[in-house]
Amino acid sequence: MTLKRTIGGLMVLGLCSAAPALAGEEAFDGYQKTGEVKSCIDLSDIRTTRVLDGSHILFKMNGKRLYLNTLPRECPSLNFHKSFSYKVHGSTLCSSDTISVLTGGAVPGSTCGLGSFEEVEKEKSSSSE
């Protein structure tokens, strides 16, 4: 069954298992990685998304959890258009899925693969979000 859903301007149009957690805390754009890494996240838990740049998307989840997805390669025009769609088959969004940049025009945007979902928390010294 294909699921279609809109989440905060994001059109959601999947099948996975969780990956083992990887240790190592690194900072990115005001967010600190916690070490938990997942291959998939539940669609029903996604509240909003934010494109940080052409290679990073922040997924804000229910329960105030945050996941940073680092794409394997920079996605052309993602940083410019800041919106994308994806198709899933089931109830999860996974690192094996792809996104398509929404350009707002008749010409379809780039299609790019997702990376793993790394749980992050806002750095204490950071005041932006």
C-alpha positions as CSV (number, residue, x, y, z in Angstrom):
1,M,0.0,0.0,0.0
2,T,1.3,3.5,-0.9
3,L,0.8,6.2,1.7
4,K,0.3,9.8,0.7
5,R,0.6,12.4,3.4
6,T,1.4,16.1,3.7
7,I,3.5,17.3,6.6
8,G,4.2,21.0,6.9
9,G,4.5,21.7,3.2
10,L,6.2,18.3,2.6
11,M,4.4,15.9,0.3
12,V,4.9,12.3,1.6
13,L,4.2,9.8,-1.0
14,G,9.5,2.2,2.7
15,L,10.3,-0.9,4.5
16,C,13.4,-1.2,6.8
17,S,15.1,-2.3,10.0
18,A,16.9,-0.2,12.6
19,A,20.7,0.0,12.4
20,P,22.9,-0.4,15.5
21,A,23.8,2.8,17.3
22,L,27.1,4.3,16.5
23,A,29.1,6.2,19.1
24,G,30.7,9.5,18.6
25,E,29.4,13.0,19.3
26,E,29.9,15.6,16.7
27,A,28.4,19.1,16.3
28,F,26.6,20.3,13.2
29,D,24.9,23.6,12.7
30,G,24.0,24.1,16.4
31,Y,23.1,20.4,17.0
32,Q,25.1,17.8,18.9
33,K,24.9,14.2,17.8
34,T,23.9,11.8,20.6
35,G,25.3,8.6,19.0
36,E,22.0,6.9,18.2
37,V,21.7,6.1,14.5
38,K,18.6,4.6,12.8
39,S,18.1,3.3,9.3
40,C,14.4,4.2,9.5
41,I,12.0,6.6,11.3
42,D,8.2,6.2,11.7
43,L,6.2,8.5,9.4
44,S,3.6,9.0,12.1
45,D,6.2,10.5,14.4
46,I,7.4,13.2,11.9
47,R,6.2,16.7,12.9
48,T,8.2,18.9,10.6
49,T,11.3,18.9,8.5
50,R,13.9,21.6,7.8
51,V,16.5,21.6,5.0
52,L,19.7,22.9,6.5
53,D,21.7,22.8,3.3
54,G,22.1,20.6,0.2
55,S,23.2,17.6,2.2
56,H,21.4,17.8,5.5
57,I,17.8,17.6,6.6
58,L,16.5,17.9,10.1
59,F,13.5,15.8,11.1
60,K,11.6,17.1,14.1
61,M,9.7,14.3,15.7
62,N,7.0,13.8,18.3
63,G,8.4,13.9,21.8
64,K,10.8,16.7,20.9
65,R,13.3,14.2,19.3
66,L,15.4,15.5,16.4
67,Y,17.0,13.4,13.7
68,L,19.6,14.7,11.3
69,N,19.7,13.0,7.9
70,T,23.0,13.4,6.1
71,L,22.6,12.6,2.4
72,P,25.4,10.5,0.8
73,R,25.9,13.2,-1.8
74,E,24.8,16.8,-2.1
75,C,21.4,17.0,-3.7
76,P,21.4,19.6,-6.5
77,S,19.0,22.6,-5.8
78,L,17.8,21.2,-2.5
79,N,19.3,24.1,-0.6
80,F,17.8,26.6,-3.0
81,H,14.2,25.2,-3.0
82,K,14.2,23.9,0.6
83,S,11.3,21.5,-0.1
84,F,11.1,17.9,-1.2
85,S,8.8,14.9,-1.6
86,Y,9.3,11.2,-1.0
87,K,7.5,7.9,-1.6
88,V,7.2,5.2,0.9
89,H,5.6,1.8,0.9
90,G,4.6,1.2,4.5
91,S,4.9,3.4,7.6
92,T,8.6,4.3,7.7
93,L,11.0,6.5,5.9
94,C,14.4,4.8,5.5
95,S,17.9,5.4,4.4
96,S,17.1,3.2,1.3
97,D,14.4,5.7,0.2
98,T,14.9,8.7,-2.1
99,I,13.7,12.3,-2.1
100,S,12.8,14.5,-5.0
101,V,13.3,18.3,-4.9
102,L,10.1,20.3,-5.3
103,T,11.0,23.1,-7.7
104,G,7.5,24.7,-7.8
105,G,7.5,24.4,-11.6
106,A,6.6,21.9,-14.3
107,V,10.2,20.5,-14.4
108,P,10.8,17.8,-11.8
109,G,13.7,18.4,-9.5
110,S,16.7,16.2,-8.6
111,T,16.2,12.8,-7.0
112,C,18.6,12.0,-4.2
113,G,19.2,9.2,-1.8
114,L,18.7,9.6,2.0
115,G,21.3,8.7,4.5
116,S,20.9,7.3,8.0
117,F,19.0,9.2,10.7
118,E,21.2,10.4,13.5
119,E,19.6,11.6,16.7
120,V,20.7,15.1,17.7
121,E,20.0,17.6,20.4
122,K,20.2,21.3,20.3
123,E,23.6,22.5,21.7
124,K,23.2,24.4,25.0
125,S,25.0,27.4,23.7
126,S,23.0,27.6,20.5
127,S,19.9,29.9,20.4
128,S,18.8,29.4,16.8
129,E,16.2,26.9,15.5
